[in-house]
Amino acid sequence: MAKIAHPDRPEKATYHYRTIWLSDIHLGTPGCKAEFLTDFLKRNHCDTLYLVGDIIDGWKLKSGWYWPQEHTNVIRKILTKAKRETQVIYVTGNHDEFLRKFVDYRLEIGNIKLVNEAIHETADGRKLLVLHGDYFDVITRYHRWVALAGDMAYETMMHTNYWFNRLRAMAGLRYWSLSAYAKQKVKNAVSIVSSFEEAVARECKRRGLDGVVCGHIHHAEIRDINGVEYHNCGDWVESCTALAEDMNGKISVIRWVEIDHLNERPKVTPLKRAAKAIGVAA
Protein backbone atom coordinates (compact mmCIF):
# COMPACT_ATOMS: atom_id res chain seq x y z
CA MET A 1 0.00 0.00 0.00
CA ALA A 2 1.35 3.41 -0.92
CA LYS A 3 0.07 6.59 0.72
CA ILE A 4 -0.30 9.57 -1.59
CA ALA A 5 -1.69 13.08 -1.25
CA HIS A 6 -5.11 13.72 -2.72
CA PRO A 7 -4.72 16.37 -5.48
CA ASP A 8 -8.00 18.13 -4.68
CA ARG A 9 -7.94 17.65 -0.90
CA PRO A 10 -4.28 17.61 0.19
CA GLU A 11 -5.28 17.34 3.83
CA LYS A 12 -6.87 13.94 3.15
CA ALA A 13 -4.61 11.06 2.13
CA THR A 14 -5.50 8.53 -0.53
CA TYR A 15 -4.05 5.03 -0.79
CA HIS A 16 -2.78 2.91 -3.64
CA TYR A 17 -2.95 -0.89 -3.46
CA ARG A 18 -1.86 -3.62 -5.81
CA THR A 19 -5.35 -5.18 -5.73
CA ILE A 20 -8.77 -4.37 -4.26
CA TRP A 21 -11.71 -6.79 -4.07
CA LEU A 22 -15.33 -5.58 -3.64
CA SER A 23 -18.45 -7.73 -3.56
CA ASP A 24 -22.17 -7.60 -2.80
CA ILE A 25 -22.71 -3.92 -3.53
CA HIS A 26 -26.32 -4.55 -4.63
CA LEU A 27 -26.77 -1.44 -6.75
CA GLY A 28 -30.47 -1.05 -7.46
CA THR A 29 -31.60 -1.65 -3.87
CA PRO A 30 -32.42 0.87 -1.14
CA GLY A 31 -30.01 -0.90 1.22
CA CYS A 32 -26.92 -0.21 -0.91
CA LYS A 33 -24.50 2.15 0.89
CA ALA A 34 -23.54 3.86 -2.37
CA GLU A 35 -22.34 7.09 -0.75
CA PHE A 36 -19.93 5.17 1.49
CA LEU A 37 -18.65 3.25 -1.52
CA THR A 38 -18.18 6.38 -3.64
CA ASP A 39 -16.11 7.84 -0.82
CA PHE A 40 -14.07 4.62 -0.65
CA LEU A 41 -13.44 4.63 -4.41
CA LYS A 42 -12.31 8.27 -4.26
CA ARG A 43 -9.80 7.54 -1.52
CA ASN A 44 -8.48 4.13 -2.59
CA HIS A 45 -6.79 3.26 -5.87
CA CYS A 46 -5.34 0.03 -7.25
CA ASP A 47 -3.72 -1.67 -10.21
CA THR A 48 -6.44 -4.34 -10.34
CA LEU A 49 -10.03 -4.05 -9.10
CA TYR A 50 -12.09 -7.22 -8.73
CA LEU A 51 -15.88 -6.86 -8.52
CA VAL A 52 -16.75 -10.20 -6.92
CA GLY A 53 -20.43 -10.60 -7.78
CA ASP A 54 -23.80 -9.13 -6.82
CA ILE A 55 -22.65 -5.70 -7.93
CA ILE A 56 -25.96 -4.93 -9.66
CA ASP A 57 -29.02 -6.53 -8.08
CA GLY A 58 -30.93 -7.92 -11.03
CA TRP A 59 -33.37 -9.75 -8.74
CA LYS A 60 -34.56 -6.50 -7.19
CA LEU A 61 -34.56 -4.45 -10.38
CA LYS A 62 -36.73 -7.08 -12.06
CA SER A 63 -39.47 -6.55 -9.46
CA GLY A 64 -39.29 -2.75 -9.46
CA TRP A 65 -36.92 -0.04 -10.67
CA TYR A 66 -34.83 1.75 -8.07
CA TRP A 67 -31.73 3.63 -9.23
CA PRO A 68 -30.88 6.96 -7.52
CA GLN A 69 -28.04 9.25 -8.57
CA GLU A 70 -25.78 7.83 -5.86
CA HIS A 71 -25.79 4.45 -7.63
CA THR A 72 -24.84 6.08 -10.94
CA ASN A 73 -21.97 7.79 -9.12
CA VAL A 74 -20.55 4.38 -8.13
CA ILE A 75 -20.63 3.18 -11.75
CA ARG A 76 -18.94 6.39 -12.87
CA LYS A 77 -16.16 5.98 -10.32
CA ILE A 78 -15.49 2.42 -11.48
CA LEU A 79 -15.48 3.44 -15.16
CA THR A 80 -13.12 6.30 -14.35
CA LYS A 81 -10.71 3.88 -12.71
CA ALA A 82 -10.86 1.61 -15.77
CA LYS A 83 -10.19 4.58 -18.03
CA ARG A 84 -7.13 5.45 -15.94
CA GLU A 85 -5.55 2.02 -16.54
CA THR A 86 -6.94 0.10 -13.57
CA GLN A 87 -7.76 -3.44 -14.71
CA VAL A 88 -11.38 -4.11 -13.67
CA ILE A 89 -12.46 -7.75 -13.50
CA TYR A 90 -16.19 -8.26 -13.00
CA VAL A 91 -16.93 -11.71 -11.52
CA THR A 92 -20.63 -12.57 -11.83
CA GLY A 93 -22.81 -13.50 -8.86
CA ASN A 94 -26.32 -14.86 -8.36
CA HIS A 95 -28.04 -11.47 -8.14
CA ASP A 96 -26.34 -10.36 -11.37
CA GLU A 97 -26.60 -13.78 -13.00
CA PHE A 98 -28.17 -12.13 -16.06
CA LEU A 99 -24.58 -11.29 -17.05
CA ARG A 100 -23.40 -14.90 -17.04
CA LYS A 101 -24.72 -15.56 -20.54
CA PHE A 102 -22.27 -12.98 -21.84
CA VAL A 103 -19.21 -14.68 -20.32
CA ASP A 104 -19.07 -17.22 -23.17
CA TYR A 105 -18.49 -14.31 -25.54
CA ARG A 106 -15.35 -13.38 -23.55
CA LEU A 107 -16.68 -9.87 -23.14
CA GLU A 108 -13.96 -7.26 -22.67
CA ILE A 109 -14.55 -3.52 -22.94
CA GLY A 110 -11.30 -1.61 -22.60
CA ASN A 111 -9.87 -2.49 -19.20
CA ILE A 112 -13.09 -4.20 -18.04
CA LYS A 113 -13.36 -7.98 -18.27
CA LEU A 114 -16.43 -10.13 -17.47
CA VAL A 115 -15.81 -13.62 -16.01
CA ASN A 116 -17.49 -16.22 -13.81
CA GLU A 117 -14.28 -16.82 -11.88
CA ALA A 118 -10.60 -15.93 -12.05
CA ILE A 119 -7.21 -16.97 -10.71
CA HIS A 120 -5.31 -14.15 -9.02
CA GLU A 121 -1.58 -14.36 -8.36
CA THR A 122 -0.41 -12.25 -5.41
CA ALA A 123 2.81 -10.25 -5.36
CA ASP A 124 4.50 -13.06 -3.41
CA GLY A 125 3.35 -15.79 -5.81
CA ARG A 126 0.29 -17.32 -4.13
CA LYS A 127 -2.56 -18.36 -6.41
CA LEU A 128 -6.08 -17.49 -5.30
CA LEU A 129 -9.39 -18.59 -6.75
CA VAL A 130 -11.70 -15.58 -7.12
CA LEU A 131 -15.42 -16.32 -7.41
CA HIS A 132 -18.68 -15.07 -5.95
CA GLY A 133 -19.46 -18.32 -4.15
CA ASP A 134 -23.18 -18.85 -4.74
CA TYR A 135 -22.39 -22.20 -6.39
CA PHE A 136 -21.49 -23.49 -2.91
CA ASP A 137 -24.68 -22.22 -1.27
CA VAL A 138 -27.08 -25.18 -1.26
CA ILE A 139 -30.15 -22.99 -0.68
CA THR A 140 -29.37 -20.62 -3.54
CA ARG A 141 -28.48 -23.44 -5.92
CA TYR A 142 -31.20 -26.02 -5.25
CA HIS A 143 -34.02 -24.18 -3.47
CA ARG A 144 -34.44 -20.93 -5.36
CA TRP A 145 -37.88 -20.22 -3.88
CA VAL A 146 -36.37 -20.42 -0.38
CA ALA A 147 -33.61 -18.06 -1.47
CA LEU A 148 -36.17 -15.59 -2.83
CA ALA A 149 -38.21 -15.79 0.38
CA GLY A 150 -35.05 -15.27 2.38
CA ASP A 151 -34.22 -12.29 0.21
CA MET A 152 -37.55 -10.70 1.14
CA ALA A 153 -36.92 -11.32 4.84
CA TYR A 154 -33.44 -9.88 4.46
CA GLU A 155 -34.88 -6.75 2.83
CA THR A 156 -37.19 -6.31 5.83
CA MET A 157 -34.20 -6.59 8.15
CA MET A 158 -32.34 -3.98 6.10
CA HIS A 159 -35.33 -1.62 6.33
CA THR A 160 -35.19 -1.99 10.12
CA ASN A 161 -31.44 -1.41 9.93
CA TYR A 162 -32.02 1.84 8.03
CA TRP A 163 -34.30 3.36 10.69
CA PHE A 164 -32.08 2.04 13.47
CA ASN A 165 -29.16 3.97 12.02
CA ARG A 166 -31.26 7.08 11.43
CA LEU A 167 -31.84 7.14 15.18
CA ARG A 168 -28.12 6.60 15.83
CA ALA A 169 -27.28 9.49 13.50
CA MET A 170 -29.69 11.78 15.35
CA ALA A 171 -27.85 10.86 18.56
CA GLY A 172 -24.50 11.73 16.97
CA LEU A 173 -23.37 8.10 16.65
CA ARG A 174 -21.68 6.51 13.61
CA TYR A 175 -23.18 3.81 11.40
CA TRP A 176 -23.43 0.34 12.95
CA SER A 177 -24.98 -2.68 11.26
CA LEU A 178 -27.75 -4.20 13.35
CA SER A 179 -28.37 -6.87 10.69
CA ALA A 180 -24.70 -7.92 10.52
CA TYR A 181 -24.61 -8.22 14.31
CA ALA A 182 -27.76 -10.37 14.29
CA LYS A 183 -26.32 -12.70 11.65
CA GLN A 184 -23.21 -13.26 13.78
CA LYS A 185 -25.26 -14.08 16.88
CA VAL A 186 -28.00 -16.33 15.46
CA LYS A 187 -26.86 -19.95 15.77
CA ASN A 188 -28.40 -21.17 12.49
CA ALA A 189 -26.89 -18.27 10.54
CA VAL A 190 -23.45 -19.00 12.00
CA SER A 191 -23.82 -22.67 11.01
CA ILE A 192 -24.78 -21.81 7.41
CA VAL A 193 -21.84 -19.40 7.08
CA SER A 194 -19.43 -22.00 8.45
CA SER A 195 -20.69 -24.69 6.04
CA PHE A 196 -20.33 -22.30 3.10
CA GLU A 197 -16.76 -21.34 4.05
CA GLU A 198 -15.69 -24.97 4.41
CA ALA A 199 -17.23 -25.93 1.05
CA VAL A 200 -15.40 -23.12 -0.75
CA ALA A 201 -12.13 -24.08 0.94
CA ARG A 202 -12.52 -27.73 -0.11
CA GLU A 203 -12.97 -26.71 -3.75
CA CYS A 204 -9.89 -24.52 -3.55
CA LYS A 205 -7.82 -27.40 -2.15
CA ARG A 206 -9.20 -29.75 -4.83
CA ARG A 207 -7.84 -27.43 -7.50
CA GLY A 208 -4.43 -27.23 -5.83
CA LEU A 209 -4.64 -23.49 -5.16
CA ASP A 210 -3.35 -21.58 -2.15
CA GLY A 211 -6.51 -19.73 -1.28
CA VAL A 212 -9.83 -18.24 -2.30
CA VAL A 213 -11.46 -14.81 -2.43
CA CYS A 214 -15.27 -14.79 -2.45
CA GLY A 215 -18.34 -12.85 -1.35
CA HIS A 216 -22.02 -13.90 -1.23
CA ILE A 217 -22.52 -14.27 2.54
CA HIS A 218 -21.93 -10.60 3.47
CA HIS A 219 -19.37 -11.49 6.12
CA ALA A 220 -15.82 -10.14 5.67
CA GLU A 221 -13.14 -12.43 7.03
CA ILE A 222 -9.63 -13.75 6.50
CA ARG A 223 -8.76 -17.06 8.09
CA ASP A 224 -7.08 -20.41 7.53
CA ILE A 225 -9.38 -23.36 6.81
CA ASN A 226 -7.47 -26.64 6.77
CA GLY A 227 -4.47 -25.07 5.08
CA VAL A 228 -6.49 -22.94 2.65
CA GLU A 229 -6.36 -19.14 2.88
CA TYR A 230 -10.02 -18.09 2.98
CA HIS A 231 -10.83 -14.44 2.19
CA ASN A 232 -14.30 -12.91 2.03
CA CYS A 233 -14.90 -9.35 0.80
CA GLY A 234 -17.99 -8.71 2.90
CA ASP A 235 -20.50 -6.27 1.41
CA TRP A 236 -21.69 -2.68 0.91
CA VAL A 237 -25.19 -3.21 2.29
CA GLU A 238 -24.40 -3.97 5.91
CA SER A 239 -20.73 -3.72 6.85
CA CYS A 240 -19.09 -1.67 4.04
CA THR A 241 -15.94 -3.76 3.73
CA ALA A 242 -13.32 -4.59 1.10
CA LEU A 243 -10.18 -6.67 0.74
CA ALA A 244 -6.91 -5.05 -0.31
CA GLU A 245 -3.52 -6.47 -1.28
CA ASP A 246 -0.43 -4.33 -0.69
CA MET A 247 2.64 -4.32 -2.92
CA ASN A 248 4.20 -7.19 -0.93
CA GLY A 249 1.19 -9.50 -1.30
CA LYS A 250 -0.32 -9.05 2.17
CA ILE A 251 -4.14 -9.02 2.10
CA SER A 252 -6.20 -7.15 4.70
CA VAL A 253 -9.85 -6.39 5.39
CA ILE A 254 -10.76 -2.70 5.15
CA ARG A 255 -13.77 -1.83 7.30
CA TRP A 256 -14.65 1.55 5.83
CA VAL A 257 -17.37 2.64 8.28
CA GLU A 258 -14.96 2.10 11.18
CA ILE A 259 -12.19 4.30 9.75
CA ASP A 260 -11.68 7.68 11.35
CA HIS A 261 -11.94 9.57 8.04
CA LEU A 262 -15.72 9.36 8.37
CA ASN A 263 -15.40 11.73 11.32
CA GLU A 264 -13.18 14.19 9.40
CA ARG A 265 -16.23 15.87 7.93
CA PRO A 266 -17.58 19.04 9.62
CA LYS A 267 -18.99 18.04 12.96
CA VAL A 268 -22.75 18.10 13.34
CA THR A 269 -24.18 18.22 16.82
CA PRO A 270 -26.96 15.81 17.84
CA LEU A 271 -29.33 18.79 18.02
CA LYS A 272 -28.58 19.77 14.42
CA ARG A 273 -28.95 16.16 13.29
CA ALA A 274 -32.37 15.93 14.91
CA ALA A 275 -33.43 19.27 13.45
CA LYS A 276 -32.38 18.20 9.97
CA ALA A 277 -34.31 14.93 10.33
CA ILE A 278 -37.57 16.70 11.11
CA GLY A 279 -36.94 19.60 8.70
CA VAL A 280 -36.55 22.56 11.06
CA ALA A 281 -33.70 24.96 11.76
CA ALA A 282 -31.47 24.60 14.83
matplotlib code that plots the C-alpha trace (Angstrom):
import matplotlib.pyplot as plt

x = [0.0, 1.4, 0.1, -0.3, -1.7, -5.1, -4.7, -8.0, -7.9, -4.3, -5.3, -6.9, -4.6, -5.5, -4.1, -2.8, -2.9, -1.9, -5.4, -8.8, -11.7, -15.3, -18.5, -22.2, -22.7, -26.3, -26.8, -30.5, -31.6, -32.4, -30.0, -26.9, -24.5, -23.5, -22.3, -19.9, -18.7, -18.2, -16.1, -14.1, -13.4, -12.3, -9.8, -8.5, -6.8, -5.3, -3.7, -6.4, -10.0, -12.1, -15.9, -16.8, -20.4, -23.8, -22.6, -26.0, -29.0, -30.9, -33.4, -34.6, -34.6, -36.7, -39.5, -39.3, -36.9, -34.8, -31.7, -30.9, -28.0, -25.8, -25.8, -24.8, -22.0, -20.6, -20.6, -18.9, -16.2, -15.5, -15.5, -13.1, -10.7, -10.9, -10.2, -7.1, -5.6, -6.9, -7.8, -11.4, -12.5, -16.2, -16.9, -20.6, -22.8, -26.3, -28.0, -26.3, -26.6, -28.2, -24.6, -23.4, -24.7, -22.3, -19.2, -19.1, -18.5, -15.3, -16.7, -14.0, -14.6, -11.3, -9.9, -13.1, -13.4, -16.4, -15.8, -17.5, -14.3, -10.6, -7.2, -5.3, -1.6, -0.4, 2.8, 4.5, 3.4, 0.3, -2.6, -6.1, -9.4, -11.7, -15.4, -18.7, -19.5, -23.2, -22.4, -21.5, -24.7, -27.1, -30.1, -29.4, -28.5, -31.2, -34.0, -34.4, -37.9, -36.4, -33.6, -36.2, -38.2, -35.0, -34.2, -37.6, -36.9, -33.4, -34.9, -37.2, -34.2, -32.3, -35.3, -35.2, -31.4, -32.0, -34.3, -32.1, -29.2, -31.3, -31.8, -28.1, -27.3, -29.7, -27.9, -24.5, -23.4, -21.7, -23.2, -23.4, -25.0, -27.7, -28.4, -24.7, -24.6, -27.8, -26.3, -23.2, -25.3, -28.0, -26.9, -28.4, -26.9, -23.5, -23.8, -24.8, -21.8, -19.4, -20.7, -20.3, -16.8, -15.7, -17.2, -15.4, -12.1, -12.5, -13.0, -9.9, -7.8, -9.2, -7.8, -4.4, -4.6, -3.3, -6.5, -9.8, -11.5, -15.3, -18.3, -22.0, -22.5, -21.9, -19.4, -15.8, -13.1, -9.6, -8.8, -7.1, -9.4, -7.5, -4.5, -6.5, -6.4, -10.0, -10.8, -14.3, -14.9, -18.0, -20.5, -21.7, -25.2, -24.4, -20.7, -19.1, -15.9, -13.3, -10.2, -6.9, -3.5, -0.4, 2.6, 4.2, 1.2, -0.3, -4.1, -6.2, -9.8, -10.8, -13.8, -14.6, -17.4, -15.0, -12.2, -11.7, -11.9, -15.7, -15.4, -13.2, -16.2, -17.6, -19.0, -22.8, -24.2, -27.0, -29.3, -28.6, -29.0, -32.4, -33.4, -32.4, -34.3, -37.6, -36.9, -36.5, -33.7, -31.5]
y = [0.0, 3.4, 6.6, 9.6, 13.1, 13.7, 16.4, 18.1, 17.6, 17.6, 17.3, 13.9, 11.1, 8.5, 5.0, 2.9, -0.9, -3.6, -5.2, -4.4, -6.8, -5.6, -7.7, -7.6, -3.9, -4.5, -1.4, -1.0, -1.6, 0.9, -0.9, -0.2, 2.1, 3.9, 7.1, 5.2, 3.2, 6.4, 7.8, 4.6, 4.6, 8.3, 7.5, 4.1, 3.3, 0.0, -1.7, -4.3, -4.0, -7.2, -6.9, -10.2, -10.6, -9.1, -5.7, -4.9, -6.5, -7.9, -9.8, -6.5, -4.5, -7.1, -6.6, -2.7, 0.0, 1.7, 3.6, 7.0, 9.2, 7.8, 4.5, 6.1, 7.8, 4.4, 3.2, 6.4, 6.0, 2.4, 3.4, 6.3, 3.9, 1.6, 4.6, 5.4, 2.0, 0.1, -3.4, -4.1, -7.8, -8.3, -11.7, -12.6, -13.5, -14.9, -11.5, -10.4, -13.8, -12.1, -11.3, -14.9, -15.6, -13.0, -14.7, -17.2, -14.3, -13.4, -9.9, -7.3, -3.5, -1.6, -2.5, -4.2, -8.0, -10.1, -13.6, -16.2, -16.8, -15.9, -17.0, -14.2, -14.4, -12.3, -10.3, -13.1, -15.8, -17.3, -18.4, -17.5, -18.6, -15.6, -16.3, -15.1, -18.3, -18.9, -22.2, -23.5, -22.2, -25.2, -23.0, -20.6, -23.4, -26.0, -24.2, -20.9, -20.2, -20.4, -18.1, -15.6, -15.8, -15.3, -12.3, -10.7, -11.3, -9.9, -6.8, -6.3, -6.6, -4.0, -1.6, -2.0, -1.4, 1.8, 3.4, 2.0, 4.0, 7.1, 7.1, 6.6, 9.5, 11.8, 10.9, 11.7, 8.1, 6.5, 3.8, 0.3, -2.7, -4.2, -6.9, -7.9, -8.2, -10.4, -12.7, -13.3, -14.1, -16.3, -19.9, -21.2, -18.3, -19.0, -22.7, -21.8, -19.4, -22.0, -24.7, -22.3, -21.3, -25.0, -25.9, -23.1, -24.1, -27.7, -26.7, -24.5, -27.4, -29.8, -27.4, -27.2, -23.5, -21.6, -19.7, -18.2, -14.8, -14.8, -12.9, -13.9, -14.3, -10.6, -11.5, -10.1, -12.4, -13.7, -17.1, -20.4, -23.4, -26.6, -25.1, -22.9, -19.1, -18.1, -14.4, -12.9, -9.4, -8.7, -6.3, -2.7, -3.2, -4.0, -3.7, -1.7, -3.8, -4.6, -6.7, -5.0, -6.5, -4.3, -4.3, -7.2, -9.5, -9.1, -9.0, -7.1, -6.4, -2.7, -1.8, 1.5, 2.6, 2.1, 4.3, 7.7, 9.6, 9.4, 11.7, 14.2, 15.9, 19.0, 18.0, 18.1, 18.2, 15.8, 18.8, 19.8, 16.2, 15.9, 19.3, 18.2, 14.9, 16.7, 19.6, 22.6, 25.0, 24.6]
z = [0.0, -0.9, 0.7, -1.6, -1.3, -2.7, -5.5, -4.7, -0.9, 0.2, 3.8, 3.1, 2.1, -0.5, -0.8, -3.6, -3.5, -5.8, -5.7, -4.3, -4.1, -3.6, -3.6, -2.8, -3.5, -4.6, -6.7, -7.5, -3.9, -1.1, 1.2, -0.9, 0.9, -2.4, -0.7, 1.5, -1.5, -3.6, -0.8, -0.6, -4.4, -4.3, -1.5, -2.6, -5.9, -7.2, -10.2, -10.3, -9.1, -8.7, -8.5, -6.9, -7.8, -6.8, -7.9, -9.7, -8.1, -11.0, -8.7, -7.2, -10.4, -12.1, -9.5, -9.5, -10.7, -8.1, -9.2, -7.5, -8.6, -5.9, -7.6, -10.9, -9.1, -8.1, -11.7, -12.9, -10.3, -11.5, -15.2, -14.4, -12.7, -15.8, -18.0, -15.9, -16.5, -13.6, -14.7, -13.7, -13.5, -13.0, -11.5, -11.8, -8.9, -8.4, -8.1, -11.4, -13.0, -16.1, -17.1, -17.0, -20.5, -21.8, -20.3, -23.2, -25.5, -23.6, -23.1, -22.7, -22.9, -22.6, -19.2, -18.0, -18.3, -17.5, -16.0, -13.8, -11.9, -12.0, -10.7, -9.0, -8.4, -5.4, -5.4, -3.4, -5.8, -4.1, -6.4, -5.3, -6.8, -7.1, -7.4, -5.9, -4.2, -4.7, -6.4, -2.9, -1.3, -1.3, -0.7, -3.5, -5.9, -5.3, -3.5, -5.4, -3.9, -0.4, -1.5, -2.8, 0.4, 2.4, 0.2, 1.1, 4.8, 4.5, 2.8, 5.8, 8.2, 6.1, 6.3, 10.1, 9.9, 8.0, 10.7, 13.5, 12.0, 11.4, 15.2, 15.8, 13.5, 15.4, 18.6, 17.0, 16.6, 13.6, 11.4, 12.9, 11.3, 13.3, 10.7, 10.5, 14.3, 14.3, 11.7, 13.8, 16.9, 15.5, 15.8, 12.5, 10.5, 12.0, 11.0, 7.4, 7.1, 8.4, 6.0, 3.1, 4.0, 4.4, 1.1, -0.8, 0.9, -0.1, -3.8, -3.5, -2.2, -4.8, -7.5, -5.8, -5.2, -2.1, -1.3, -2.3, -2.4, -2.5, -1.3, -1.2, 2.5, 3.5, 6.1, 5.7, 7.0, 6.5, 8.1, 7.5, 6.8, 6.8, 5.1, 2.6, 2.9, 3.0, 2.2, 2.0, 0.8, 2.9, 1.4, 0.9, 2.3, 5.9, 6.9, 4.0, 3.7, 1.1, 0.7, -0.3, -1.3, -0.7, -2.9, -0.9, -1.3, 2.2, 2.1, 4.7, 5.4, 5.1, 7.3, 5.8, 8.3, 11.2, 9.8, 11.3, 8.0, 8.4, 11.3, 9.4, 7.9, 9.6, 13.0, 13.3, 16.8, 17.8, 18.0, 14.4, 13.3, 14.9, 13.4, 10.0, 10.3, 11.1, 8.7, 11.1, 11.8, 14.8]

ax = plt.figure().add_subplot(projection="3d")
ax.plot(x, y, z, "-o")
ax.set_aspect("equal")
plt.show()
